[in-house]
């Protein structure tokens, strides 16, 4: 099964995006660095986070947690691609 479809089953179709425009928007913070994810998931419960982490681990997909994106170090960027959790 497709990774994005599996994410949608966990958080709902409206809470996952893999559009290139949306992913590009999540590729930067306040630093000079960039890292474009393959998808972004908007989570609201710890159960969703746990299910996504188990899914990502089983598929060897890197996961980056993101807050406001105001970091000046690039710490919230998906340097290795994969998934951004917001």
Backbone as XML, in Angstrom:
<?xml version="1.0"?>
<chain id="A" units="angstrom">
  <residue number="1" name="UNK">
    <atom name="N" x="0.845" y="-1.184" z="0.000"/>
    <atom name="CA" x="0.000" y="0.000" z="0.000"/>
    <atom name="C" x="0.886" y="1.242" z="0.000"/>
  </residue>
  <residue number="2" name="UNK">
    <atom name="N" x="0.441" y="2.259" z="-0.662"/>
    <atom name="CA" x="1.149" y="3.525" z="-0.754"/>
    <atom name="C" x="1.292" y="4.162" z="0.633"/>
  </residue>
  <residue number="3" name="UNK">
    <atom name="N" x="2.459" y="4.748" z="0.911"/>
    <atom name="CA" x="2.729" y="5.361" z="2.209"/>
    <atom name="C" x="1.739" y="6.491" z="2.509"/>
  </residue>
  <residue number="4" name="UNK">
    <atom name="N" x="1.467" y="7.340" z="1.541"/>
    <atom name="CA" x="0.540" y="8.456" z="1.750"/>
    <atom name="C" x="-0.867" y="7.942" z="2.051"/>
  </residue>
  <residue number="5" name="UNK">
    <atom name="N" x="-1.308" y="6.906" z="1.356"/>
    <atom name="CA" x="-2.626" y="6.326" z="1.641"/>
    <atom name="C" x="-2.685" y="5.776" z="3.066"/>
  </residue>
  <residue number="6" name="UNK">
    <atom name="N" x="-1.600" y="5.158" z="3.487"/>
    <atom name="CA" x="-1.537" y="4.644" z="4.862"/>
    <atom name="C" x="-1.601" y="5.784" z="5.868"/>
  </residue>
  <residue number="7" name="UNK">
    <atom name="N" x="-0.926" y="6.889" z="5.570"/>
    <atom name="CA" x="-1.003" y="8.065" z="6.443"/>
    <atom name="C" x="-2.431" y="8.592" z="6.513"/>
  </residue>
  <residue number="8" name="UNK">
    <atom name="N" x="-3.085" y="8.635" z="5.368"/>
    <atom name="CA" x="-4.468" y="9.126" z="5.320"/>
    <atom name="C" x="-5.398" y="8.264" z="6.152"/>
  </residue>
  <residue number="9" name="UNK">
    <atom name="N" x="-5.139" y="6.975" z="6.202"/>
    <atom name="CA" x="-5.959" y="6.092" z="7.035"/>
    <atom name="C" x="-5.781" y="6.410" z="8.517"/>
  </residue>
  <residue number="10" name="UNK">
    <atom name="N" x="-4.616" y="6.925" z="8.878"/>
    <atom name="CA" x="-4.341" y="7.243" z="10.279"/>
    <atom name="C" x="-4.913" y="8.604" z="10.672"/>
  </residue>
  <residue number="11" name="UNK">
    <atom name="N" x="-4.684" y="9.631" z="9.841"/>
    <atom name="CA" x="-5.065" y="10.996" z="10.230"/>
    <atom name="C" x="-6.191" y="11.602" z="9.406"/>
  </residue>
  <residue number="12" name="UNK">
    <atom name="N" x="-6.655" y="10.887" z="8.385"/>
    <atom name="CA" x="-7.706" y="11.406" z="7.516"/>
    <atom name="C" x="-7.131" y="12.050" z="6.268"/>
  </residue>
  <residue number="13" name="UNK">
    <atom name="N" x="-7.884" y="12.010" z="5.192"/>
    <atom name="CA" x="-7.372" y="12.485" z="3.900"/>
    <atom name="C" x="-7.058" y="13.973" z="3.901"/>
  </residue>
  <residue number="14" name="UNK">
    <atom name="N" x="-7.793" y="14.760" z="4.666"/>
    <atom name="CA" x="-7.544" y="16.194" z="4.709"/>
    <atom name="C" x="-6.366" y="16.605" z="5.560"/>
  </residue>
  <residue number="15" name="UNK">
    <atom name="N" x="-5.727" y="15.649" z="6.225"/>
    <atom name="CA" x="-4.618" y="15.952" z="7.123"/>
    <atom name="C" x="-3.278" y="15.433" z="6.626"/>
  </residue>
  <residue number="16" name="UNK">
    <atom name="N" x="-3.212" y="15.123" z="5.348"/>
    <atom name="CA" x="-1.958" y="14.689" z="4.723"/>
    <atom name="C" x="-1.843" y="15.391" z="3.374"/>
  </residue>
  <residue number="17" name="UNK">
    <atom name="N" x="-0.668" y="15.889" z="3.090"/>
    <atom name="CA" x="-0.433" y="16.455" z="1.769"/>
    <atom name="C" x="0.901" y="15.966" z="1.225"/>
  </residue>
  <residue number="18" name="UNK">
    <atom name="N" x="0.907" y="15.706" z="-0.052"/>
    <atom name="CA" x="2.148" y="15.346" z="-0.745"/>
    <atom name="C" x="2.318" y="16.238" z="-1.973"/>
  </residue>
  <residue number="19" name="UNK">
    <atom name="N" x="1.543" y="17.322" z="-2.020"/>
    <atom name="CA" x="1.660" y="18.214" z="-3.178"/>
    <atom name="C" x="3.029" y="18.890" z="-3.145"/>
  </residue>
  <residue number="20" name="UNK">
    <atom name="N" x="3.602" y="19.088" z="-4.312"/>
    <atom name="CA" x="4.940" y="19.677" z="-4.383"/>
    <atom name="C" x="4.953" y="21.091" z="-3.814"/>
  </residue>
  <residue number="21" name="UNK">
    <atom name="N" x="3.889" y="21.841" z="-3.999"/>
    <atom name="CA" x="3.821" y="23.209" z="-3.468"/>
    <atom name="C" x="3.801" y="23.182" z="-1.940"/>
  </residue>
  <residue number="22" name="UNK">
    <atom name="N" x="2.964" y="22.319" z="-1.350"/>
    <atom name="CA" x="2.897" y="22.230" z="0.107"/>
    <atom name="C" x="4.219" y="21.742" z="0.690"/>
  </residue>
  <residue number="23" name="UNK">
    <atom name="N" x="4.803" y="20.736" z="0.062"/>
    <atom name="CA" x="6.072" y="20.210" z="0.565"/>
    <atom name="C" x="7.180" y="21.252" z="0.462"/>
  </residue>
  <residue number="24" name="UNK">
    <atom name="N" x="7.165" y="22.028" z="-0.590"/>
    <atom name="CA" x="8.148" y="23.104" z="-0.736"/>
    <atom name="C" x="7.976" y="24.141" z="0.369"/>
  </residue>
  <residue number="25" name="UNK">
    <atom name="N" x="6.742" y="24.417" z="0.757"/>
    <atom name="CA" x="6.486" y="25.367" z="1.837"/>
    <atom name="C" x="7.076" y="24.886" z="3.160"/>
  </residue>
  <residue number="26" name="UNK">
    <atom name="N" x="7.184" y="23.585" z="3.334"/>
    <atom name="CA" x="7.757" y="23.011" z="4.552"/>
    <atom name="C" x="9.250" y="22.720" z="4.410"/>
  </residue>
  <residue number="27" name="UNK">
    <atom name="N" x="9.879" y="23.195" z="3.359"/>
    <atom name="CA" x="11.283" y="22.895" z="3.106"/>
    <atom name="C" x="12.245" y="23.901" z="3.713"/>
  </residue>
  <residue number="28" name="UNK">
    <atom name="N" x="11.727" y="24.976" z="4.286"/>
    <atom name="CA" x="12.592" y="26.026" z="4.811"/>
    <atom name="C" x="12.177" y="26.413" z="6.227"/>
  </residue>
  <residue number="29" name="UNK">
    <atom name="N" x="13.137" y="26.973" z="6.948"/>
    <atom name="CA" x="12.848" y="27.649" z="8.207"/>
    <atom name="C" x="13.561" y="28.991" z="8.141"/>
  </residue>
  <residue number="30" name="UNK">
    <atom name="N" x="13.953" y="29.562" z="9.245"/>
    <atom name="CA" x="14.613" y="30.868" z="9.234"/>
    <atom name="C" x="16.111" y="30.760" z="8.940"/>
  </residue>
  <residue number="31" name="UNK">
    <atom name="N" x="16.604" y="29.553" z="8.694"/>
    <atom name="CA" x="18.025" y="29.355" z="8.410"/>
    <atom name="C" x="18.276" y="29.422" z="6.902"/>
  </residue>
  <residue number="32" name="UNK">
    <atom name="N" x="19.513" y="29.186" z="6.523"/>
    <atom name="CA" x="19.876" y="29.149" z="5.104"/>
    <atom name="C" x="19.690" y="27.758" z="4.514"/>
  </residue>
  <residue number="33" name="UNK">
    <atom name="N" x="19.334" y="26.796" z="5.331"/>
    <atom name="CA" x="19.228" y="25.401" z="4.916"/>
    <atom name="C" x="17.873" y="25.092" z="4.291"/>
  </residue>
  <residue number="34" name="UNK">
    <atom name="N" x="17.804" y="23.992" z="3.561"/>
    <atom name="CA" x="16.545" y="23.539" z="2.961"/>
    <atom name="C" x="16.505" y="22.015" z="2.952"/>
  </residue>
  <residue number="35" name="UNK">
    <atom name="N" x="15.315" y="21.473" z="3.021"/>
    <atom name="CA" x="15.101" y="20.032" z="2.948"/>
    <atom name="C" x="13.647" y="19.772" z="2.616"/>
  </residue>
  <residue number="36" name="UNK">
    <atom name="N" x="13.392" y="19.245" z="1.443"/>
    <atom name="CA" x="12.014" y="19.060" z="0.973"/>
    <atom name="C" x="11.511" y="17.670" z="1.366"/>
  </residue>
  <residue number="37" name="UNK">
    <atom name="N" x="10.414" y="17.609" z="2.139"/>
    <atom name="CA" x="9.832" y="16.310" z="2.488"/>
    <atom name="C" x="9.028" y="15.750" z="1.318"/>
  </residue>
  <residue number="38" name="UNK">
    <atom name="N" x="8.727" y="14.461" z="1.360"/>
    <atom name="CA" x="7.837" y="13.858" z="0.368"/>
    <atom name="C" x="6.375" y="14.030" z="0.752"/>
  </residue>
  <residue number="39" name="UNK">
    <atom name="N" x="6.129" y="14.257" z="2.053"/>
    <atom name="CA" x="4.762" y="14.429" z="2.533"/>
    <atom name="C" x="4.774" y="15.177" z="3.857"/>
  </residue>
  <residue number="40" name="UNK">
    <atom name="N" x="3.629" y="15.764" z="4.183"/>
    <atom name="CA" x="3.430" y="16.453" z="5.457"/>
    <atom name="C" x="2.137" y="15.917" z="6.058"/>
  </residue>
  <residue number="41" name="UNK">
    <atom name="N" x="2.201" y="15.544" z="7.333"/>
    <atom name="CA" x="1.010" y="15.056" z="8.034"/>
    <atom name="C" x="0.709" y="15.978" z="9.204"/>
  </residue>
  <residue number="42" name="UNK">
    <atom name="N" x="-0.565" y="16.325" z="9.340"/>
    <atom name="CA" x="-1.019" y="17.182" z="10.429"/>
    <atom name="C" x="-1.686" y="16.283" z="11.463"/>
  </residue>
  <residue number="43" name="UNK">
    <atom name="N" x="-1.047" y="16.147" z="12.611"/>
    <atom name="CA" x="-1.523" y="15.217" z="13.639"/>
    <atom name="C" x="-2.157" y="15.982" z="14.787"/>
  </residue>
  <residue number="44" name="UNK">
    <atom name="N" x="-3.043" y="15.301" z="15.504"/>
    <atom name="CA" x="-3.700" y="15.961" z="16.633"/>
    <atom name="C" x="-3.726" y="15.115" z="17.903"/>
  </residue>
  <residue number="45" name="UNK">
    <atom name="N" x="-3.312" y="13.851" z="17.820"/>
    <atom name="CA" x="-3.324" y="13.004" z="19.017"/>
    <atom name="C" x="-2.016" y="12.229" z="19.128"/>
  </residue>
  <residue number="46" name="UNK">
    <atom name="N" x="-1.721" y="11.823" z="20.340"/>
    <atom name="CA" x="-0.523" y="11.005" z="20.543"/>
    <atom name="C" x="-0.683" y="9.638" z="19.885"/>
  </residue>
  <residue number="47" name="UNK">
    <atom name="N" x="-1.917" y="9.160" z="19.789"/>
    <atom name="CA" x="-2.158" y="7.874" z="19.125"/>
    <atom name="C" x="-1.814" y="7.967" z="17.635"/>
  </residue>
  <residue number="48" name="UNK">
    <atom name="N" x="-2.146" y="9.086" z="17.011"/>
    <atom name="CA" x="-1.785" y="9.274" z="15.610"/>
    <atom name="C" x="-0.272" y="9.307" z="15.441"/>
  </residue>
  <residue number="49" name="UNK">
    <atom name="N" x="0.405" y="10.020" z="16.327"/>
    <atom name="CA" x="1.872" y="10.087" z="16.259"/>
    <atom name="C" x="2.462" y="8.688" z="16.397"/>
  </residue>
  <residue number="50" name="UNK">
    <atom name="N" x="1.985" y="7.927" z="17.363"/>
    <atom name="CA" x="2.506" y="6.574" z="17.581"/>
    <atom name="C" x="2.274" y="5.691" z="16.355"/>
  </residue>
  <residue number="51" name="UNK">
    <atom name="N" x="1.087" y="5.771" z="15.766"/>
    <atom name="CA" x="0.778" y="4.953" z="14.586"/>
    <atom name="C" x="1.639" y="5.360" z="13.393"/>
  </residue>
  <residue number="52" name="UNK">
    <atom name="N" x="1.836" y="6.668" z="13.223"/>
    <atom name="CA" x="2.673" y="7.140" z="12.116"/>
    <atom name="C" x="4.120" y="6.725" z="12.314"/>
  </residue>
  <residue number="53" name="UNK">
    <atom name="N" x="4.618" y="6.830" z="13.528"/>
    <atom name="CA" x="6.010" y="6.431" z="13.788"/>
    <atom name="C" x="6.206" y="4.938" z="13.536"/>
  </residue>
  <residue number="54" name="UNK">
    <atom name="N" x="5.235" y="4.118" z="13.907"/>
    <atom name="CA" x="5.331" y="2.679" z="13.639"/>
    <atom name="C" x="5.318" y="2.418" z="12.132"/>
  </residue>
  <residue number="55" name="UNK">
    <atom name="N" x="4.448" y="3.108" z="11.412"/>
    <atom name="CA" x="4.379" y="2.963" z="9.960"/>
    <atom name="C" x="5.691" y="3.400" z="9.315"/>
  </residue>
  <residue number="56" name="UNK">
    <atom name="N" x="6.187" y="4.561" z="9.707"/>
    <atom name="CA" x="7.429" y="5.077" z="9.131"/>
    <atom name="C" x="8.604" y="4.153" z="9.428"/>
  </residue>
  <residue number="57" name="UNK">
    <atom name="N" x="8.653" y="3.612" z="10.633"/>
    <atom name="CA" x="9.722" y="2.688" z="10.992"/>
    <atom name="C" x="9.661" y="1.427" z="10.128"/>
  </residue>
  <residue number="58" name="UNK">
    <atom name="N" x="8.460" y="0.923" z="9.921"/>
    <atom name="CA" x="8.321" y="-0.310" z="9.131"/>
    <atom name="C" x="8.721" y="-0.099" z="7.669"/>
  </residue>
  <residue number="59" name="UNK">
    <atom name="N" x="8.602" y="1.133" z="7.200"/>
    <atom name="CA" x="8.935" y="1.447" z="5.799"/>
    <atom name="C" x="10.275" y="2.175" z="5.662"/>
  </residue>
  <residue number="60" name="UNK">
    <atom name="N" x="10.959" y="2.382" z="6.798"/>
    <atom name="CA" x="12.258" y="3.073" z="6.820"/>
    <atom name="C" x="12.162" y="4.484" z="6.228"/>
  </residue>
  <residue number="61" name="UNK">
    <atom name="N" x="11.085" y="5.193" z="6.571"/>
    <atom name="CA" x="10.863" y="6.564" z="6.112"/>
    <atom name="C" x="11.302" y="7.511" z="7.225"/>
  </residue>
  <residue number="62" name="UNK">
    <atom name="N" x="12.220" y="8.440" z="6.938"/>
    <atom name="CA" x="12.625" y="9.395" z="7.972"/>
    <atom name="C" x="11.477" y="10.330" z="8.332"/>
  </residue>
  <residue number="63" name="UNK">
    <atom name="N" x="11.404" y="10.695" z="9.621"/>
    <atom name="CA" x="10.345" y="11.579" z="10.112"/>
    <atom name="C" x="10.991" y="12.773" z="10.806"/>
  </residue>
  <residue number="64" name="UNK">
    <atom name="N" x="10.495" y="13.959" z="10.500"/>
    <atom name="CA" x="10.959" y="15.181" z="11.138"/>
    <atom name="C" x="9.766" y="15.860" z="11.792"/>
  </residue>
  <residue number="65" name="UNK">
    <atom name="N" x="9.890" y="16.165" z="13.078"/>
    <atom name="CA" x="8.835" y="16.885" z="13.789"/>
    <atom name="C" x="9.041" y="18.377" z="13.565"/>
  </residue>
  <residue number="66" name="UNK">
    <atom name="N" x="7.959" y="19.091" z="13.321"/>
    <atom name="CA" x="8.052" y="20.522" z="13.043"/>
    <atom name="C" x="7.109" y="21.288" z="13.948"/>
  </residue>
  <residue number="67" name="UNK">
    <atom name="N" x="7.589" y="22.410" z="14.438"/>
    <atom name="CA" x="6.758" y="23.309" z="15.224"/>
    <atom name="C" x="6.382" y="24.499" z="14.360"/>
  </residue>
  <residue number="68" name="UNK">
    <atom name="N" x="6.908" y="25.650" z="14.711"/>
    <atom name="CA" x="6.554" y="26.868" z="13.990"/>
    <atom name="C" x="7.428" y="27.143" z="12.774"/>
  </residue>
  <residue number="69" name="UNK">
    <atom name="N" x="8.570" y="26.460" z="12.667"/>
    <atom name="CA" x="9.469" y="26.713" z="11.539"/>
    <atom name="C" x="10.310" y="27.951" z="11.733"/>
  </residue>
  <residue number="70" name="UNK">
    <atom name="N" x="10.440" y="28.418" z="12.963"/>
    <atom name="CA" x="11.213" y="29.632" z="13.211"/>
    <atom name="C" x="12.652" y="29.349" z="13.636"/>
  </residue>
  <residue number="71" name="UNK">
    <atom name="N" x="13.060" y="28.095" z="13.567"/>
    <atom name="CA" x="14.427" y="27.732" z="13.918"/>
    <atom name="C" x="15.418" y="28.417" z="12.989"/>
  </residue>
  <residue number="72" name="UNK">
    <atom name="N" x="16.572" y="28.750" z="13.500"/>
    <atom name="CA" x="17.616" y="29.355" z="12.673"/>
    <atom name="C" x="18.770" y="28.381" z="12.445"/>
  </residue>
  <residue number="73" name="UNK">
    <atom name="N" x="18.523" y="27.104" z="12.748"/>
    <atom name="CA" x="19.568" y="26.098" z="12.607"/>
    <atom name="C" x="19.249" y="25.014" z="11.589"/>
  </residue>
  <residue number="74" name="UNK">
    <atom name="N" x="18.049" y="24.999" z="11.056"/>
    <atom name="CA" x="17.643" y="23.954" z="10.120"/>
    <atom name="C" x="17.187" y="22.686" z="10.799"/>
  </residue>
  <residue number="75" name="UNK">
    <atom name="N" x="16.994" y="22.727" z="12.106"/>
    <atom name="CA" x="16.654" y="21.525" z="12.870"/>
    <atom name="C" x="15.283" y="20.947" z="12.536"/>
  </residue>
  <residue number="76" name="UNK">
    <atom name="N" x="14.380" y="21.743" z="11.970"/>
    <atom name="CA" x="13.024" y="21.258" z="11.676"/>
    <atom name="C" x="12.849" y="20.889" z="10.206"/>
  </residue>
  <residue number="77" name="UNK">
    <atom name="N" x="13.940" y="20.770" z="9.474"/>
    <atom name="CA" x="13.867" y="20.497" z="8.038"/>
    <atom name="C" x="14.073" y="19.026" z="7.741"/>
  </residue>
  <residue number="78" name="UNK">
    <atom name="N" x="13.397" y="18.552" z="6.722"/>
    <atom name="CA" x="13.504" y="17.147" z="6.311"/>
    <atom name="C" x="14.698" y="16.990" z="5.367"/>
  </residue>
  <residue number="79" name="UNK">
    <atom name="N" x="15.879" y="17.089" z="5.933"/>
    <atom name="CA" x="17.116" y="17.055" z="5.141"/>
    <atom name="C" x="17.235" y="15.754" z="4.344"/>
  </residue>
  <residue number="80" name="UNK">
    <atom name="N" x="16.722" y="14.662" z="4.890"/>
    <atom name="CA" x="16.768" y="13.364" z="4.200"/>
    <atom name="C" x="15.450" y="13.032" z="3.516"/>
  </residue>
  <residue number="81" name="UNK">
    <atom name="N" x="14.584" y="14.035" z="3.327"/>
    <atom name="CA" x="13.279" y="13.779" z="2.715"/>
    <atom name="C" x="12.347" y="13.162" z="3.727"/>
  </residue>
  <residue number="82" name="UNK">
    <atom name="N" x="11.493" y="12.287" z="3.276"/>
    <atom name="CA" x="10.587" y="11.583" z="4.153"/>
    <atom name="C" x="9.369" y="12.395" z="4.528"/>
  </residue>
  <residue number="83" name="UNK">
    <atom name="N" x="9.003" y="12.333" z="5.814"/>
    <atom name="CA" x="7.754" y="12.882" z="6.304"/>
    <atom name="C" x="8.019" y="13.986" z="7.316"/>
  </residue>
  <residue number="84" name="UNK">
    <atom name="N" x="7.241" y="15.056" z="7.241"/>
    <atom name="CA" x="7.229" y="16.092" z="8.276"/>
    <atom name="C" x="5.933" y="15.954" z="9.038"/>
  </residue>
  <residue number="85" name="UNK">
    <atom name="N" x="6.038" y="15.910" z="10.378"/>
    <atom name="CA" x="4.867" y="15.897" z="11.250"/>
    <atom name="C" x="4.646" y="17.303" z="11.751"/>
  </residue>
  <residue number="86" name="UNK">
    <atom name="N" x="3.455" y="17.799" z="11.553"/>
    <atom name="CA" x="3.128" y="19.145" z="12.023"/>
    <atom name="C" x="1.958" y="19.059" z="12.980"/>
  </residue>
</chain>
